[in-house]
Amino acid sequence: MRSNAHFGGLLKPVPQEAFSAWLARGLRTRNPAPFIRATDCLKRLCVEDADGNLTRAVTEELSMALGISNECLRRSFPLPGDWLKAPPERRLQFCQFCLLNDFRCGRQPSLRINWFYWWFNVCPVHGCCLYIGDSTSAPAELLSIVQFDLPWRFFTHGAFQSTEQCWSYRCSTRQILTLMAWHFQCWYQVCVQRGTVTIGDVELAASVPEIELLMDDILAIIGKKRIYPFDPRSQIAWLLNIKACCSLRSNLPPEAGCEAFLCKDVGEHSAQIRMAMFALLGLFLKLPNCVCMWRLSGVPIYDNNIERFWRSMHSDAVRMPSYLDWLKERADGWSAPIRAHFRYLLES
């Protein structure tokens, strides 16, 4: 935990706390004046998203209002990139256990910045999938949890178990996917922090935005919708044992073409489906940890042949043009290193 000396006696931020959440907590302390000045500063400068990429001029005014250095402010509230960030009104993801732990520690429940991103689906502290609430307010969600969905018997302080501990018993497919999704988000965060893209021992001559462009296209196919009973059951629905109607279903006719069925908004899916999407994204990118978890799982899909699994993903529902044709057209916009490394994704 950071020392109060760095913040001039102000409230200490919780690790990974969103800047807006820290300001909201500060307004309820015994020294609210600096936080009131910072809030007024944001309003005066017409800053709509306090957790967005703030200009240096804005951070300088905020640092003066709060009485801390500009550098300290930037270091204390770093952003994990811009990719797949939910707009403020759709930031409804929470870790129930983190909110409960805030309450247990005697502080106001607070939002973590990583919860604002669609690619972040698993809490690294508690190892659980994030929960989609009905409010963007952490205190309101905690009240809802306490009233309607209190998971006391599951409340622990442990982080993820080690691989050895994990495999001391048989994991369910859902648990395997959760671990894969966690490995994916860890890999992506490292890419953003270092500004490089490394898969296994190979460092690609590509930027993070270039790999994000590829991942957008892969996710569009992984999360595509189906027409039942015209199309076969989605692999994600099969893996998660989803039998009821869900966001993977569409009422459009097959003649609508492939693009109408693609997932252009990852946030339209439930938390569980989104978690599985990023787990499979890590698999199709051949991230070593995701591949290892998948092979150890024993899930009988295509004898652990990732290329065959990917071909089934884009070829199981017939559309004109095909999903593969759409992907090949999109690949014209990929950088040369990305096309070369992931050429197996374009094979028929």
N, C-alpha and C positions, 0 to 999 in steps of 0.2 A: 504494500500500500504506500502511496506517495506521502511524503511529509507535508504537513500544513505550511512549513516554511516556504515551499514553492508557490503557495497560493495566498500568501499574505494573510494567513489566518482564516481564509475562506473554507467552505465545505470541501472536503476531499472527494474527488470523483471516484466512483466505483470502477474497477477495471472494465474496459470496453464500453463505458457509459456513453450514451448519446449526449451531445452538447445541449440539445434542447431539454433533455431530461434532467441534466445537472442544473440548468437554470431554473427549472420548475421546482426542484428540491430546494435550491438556494432561496427561493422566494418565501419558503416556509421556515427558515432558520431565524436565529436571534439577530442575525446581521443581514437583513434582506436588501439593504440599500444598494450595494454593488450589483446585485442581480436585477434589481428594478432598473438601474441605469442601463445595464446591458440589454434588457428586454426593450426598453424605450429606444435604445440605439438601433436595434433590429427593425423596429416599426418605422423609425424615422428614415432609415435607409431603404425601406420597402423590401426587406429580405423575407421572402415567402417561406423559405426552407432553411432553418437555422442549422440543419444537419447536411446541407449541400456543400459544394465547393465555394467557400467564401473567398472573396478577393482580399488581397493584402491590405487594401485600404479599410475594408470592413473589420478584419481581424485587429488592425491597429487601433481602431476606435473602440472595439470590444475590450481589448487589453487595457486601454486607458480607463474605461468605465469600470472594469473589474479590479484594476490595480495590480495586474500581473503582467509579466512580459509577453510580448507577441510570440516569441519562440516557445515559451512554456505552454501557451494556449494551443499552438499548433501541435506540439508533441503530445499533449494530454488527450487530444480528441482527433486522432488520425482517422481518415476515411479509408475503408477497404476497397477502393476503386469506385467506378461508376456503373459497372456492368449489372444489368438486371436489378436495378434499385427501384423499389416500390415507391409510387408517389405518396406524399404525406397522408392522404386520406385512405390509403390502402395498407398502411403499416399496422397490420393486425396480428403479427406473429409474436408469440411470447414463449418463453420457457416457464412452465408453471412452477418448477422447483426453484428457479432463480428468484421469482417473485416471492415465493414462500420464504426463501432464505433471507431476502431483504427484510421481510416482516420479522423473522426470527432474530435478526441482528439489530432490530430496533430502528430501522431507517425506512423512509418512504420508498415503496416499490418503484423501480426505475427501469427505463428502457435501455437496452444495449444496442449499440450502433449496428452490429452484425445482423440483428433481427430484421433490419429494414431491406435486406437483400433476398431475392428469390432463390439464389444459389446456396444460401445458408439455411439448412434444414435440420441440423442436429446440434444440440447443445454440447459443446466439448467438455463441460464440467460434469453434467449429469447423464450424458449419453442417451438422451431421449429426443424424439422428434419434437419440433416446435409445435405449439398449439395455436390454432387460428381462433382469435376471439371476436367479439362484437364491437370493441372500442379500441381506439388508438391510445387510450389512457391506461398506464400500468396500474395505478390504484383502483380504477374501475374494474379492470380484469381480475385483480387479486380478490376483490369483493365478490365477483362472480364465481371465482374458483372456490372460495370459502363457502359460499352459499349453495353451489350446485355441483361442483366437481372436485372436491377436495381429495387429492391423492396422498393422504397422510401415510398410508401403509407402504407407499413406494418411495417415500422421501428419504434419500440418502445423501451423503456428502462425497461419495466416491466419484471419480472421473471414469473414463473408459477403462475396462479391464485390459490387461495385456493380452497379446495373442495367445500365449500359453494358457492363461486363465480362461480365456474365451472358449478355447477348444477342449477344455476339460469336461465340457458337456456339449450336447447337441444343440446348436443354434437353429432357430426357425428361419425360414426364408426371409421373413420380414426383418429379423435381427441382422441377417447377413447384408441385406440391402441397406439398412441403417448404417452399418459399419462402412460399407462401400461409399455411401453418400458423405459420411464423415471424412473418409480418406480423400474424396474428391475436393471437398471444401478446404481441407488442409493444404492440398497441393495447389489449389488456385490462389489461396492467400499467400503462399510462398512466392508464387509467380508474380503477384502484384507487388509484394514487398521488395523483391529483387529486381523487378523489371525485366526478367528473362523467363523463357519457357523451356523447362527441362522435363523430359519424359524418360524415366529410368536414368541411364547414364548419357543420354543424348540431349545436348542443348541445341534447340532449334534456332536457326538464324531468322527468327520471327519475333515480332513484338507481342505484348499481351493483347492489345486491341485486335491483332490479326488472328490470334487463336480464339478470341471471343467471337469473331465473325464466323469462324468455322463452327464453334459450339452452338451458336444461335441456330444454324442450319440443321445440325444434328438433333438438337432438342425439338425443333419443329416436326421432325419425323418421329422421334421417340414418343412425343406426346400427341400424335395425330388422333383424330376422332374416327369412330367406326359407325357403320350403319348395321344394326342388328334386325333380322338374322342374315342380312345380305353378306356382311363381312365376317371373317372368323374372329374369335374372341381376342382382345388385345393381350399381348404378352404381359403387360403391367397388371391388367386385371387378373390374369392367371396367376402371376407371382404373388399378388396380394390377396388372392382369393376373393376378389370383388365380384359378386353375382348380381347385385342390384344395379339400378340405373345410376350412372355417375357422369362426371364431366368428360369422360372418354367417349360418350355417345353423342351422335348427331342425327338430326332428322332430315338433313339435306339429301337430295337424290344423288345417286352415283354420277349422273351427268354433270354435276356441278364442277367436276374436275378435281385434281388433287389439291390444289392450293387452298381451296375452301375448307379442307379438312385438316390442314396443318395447324400446329400449335404455334401461333404467333404471339401469344401472351401466356407465359409460363404461370403467371399468377392466377389464371382462370381455373387451375386445377387445385384439388384439395392438398393439404399438407402431406398426406401419405403418398399420393400419386406423384407429387413434385419430388418428394424424397427419392422415390424409386426412379424417376426420370434422371436425376443427377447421379444416382448409383450406376445406372446403365450407361450414362454419358462417360463416366470414368472408365467403365469396362471397354466401351468402343474406342476410347482414346488410348487404350492399353496402358493405363497407369498401373505400375507394378503391384501396388497394394490392393487395388480394386480387382485386378486379375487374380491375385493370390487368394483373396477372400472368396471370389466366385468359384474358383476351382476346388477349394476346400469345402464349399457348401454342399457339393453333391447334387445340386439341382440338375435334373436330367434334361438339359436343353442342348441339342446338337453336339453332344459329346465334348463339351467345353471348347468347341470351335467358334471363336469369336466372329470370324468372317462370315460363317454360315448363319450365325445368330443375327448379325447385322443385315445380311441379305433378306432374311425372313422379316425383319423389321420394316424394310421399305418395299417388300414385294408381296406381302400377304394379303393386301387389299388392292384389288385391281382398279386403277383409275387411268384416265387419258387426259393429259400425258401422265406417265408413271411418276412415282415419287423419285425414282432414280434419275429420270430425265430432268426433273426439276432440280435435283441436287447437282447434277452435272452442269446445268446452266448457272446455278449459283456458284459453283466452283471456279467459274471464269473470273470471279471477283476475289478469289483467295490469292494470297501471295505465293510465289514459286516454291519457297521452302515448305509451306503448309501443304500445297498440292503434292509435292514429292513425298513428304513423310506420310501423309494420310491417303495415298493413292488407293489403298485397299478398300476405302469407303466408296470408291467410285466404280468398283468392278462389278459386273453383272453376273 
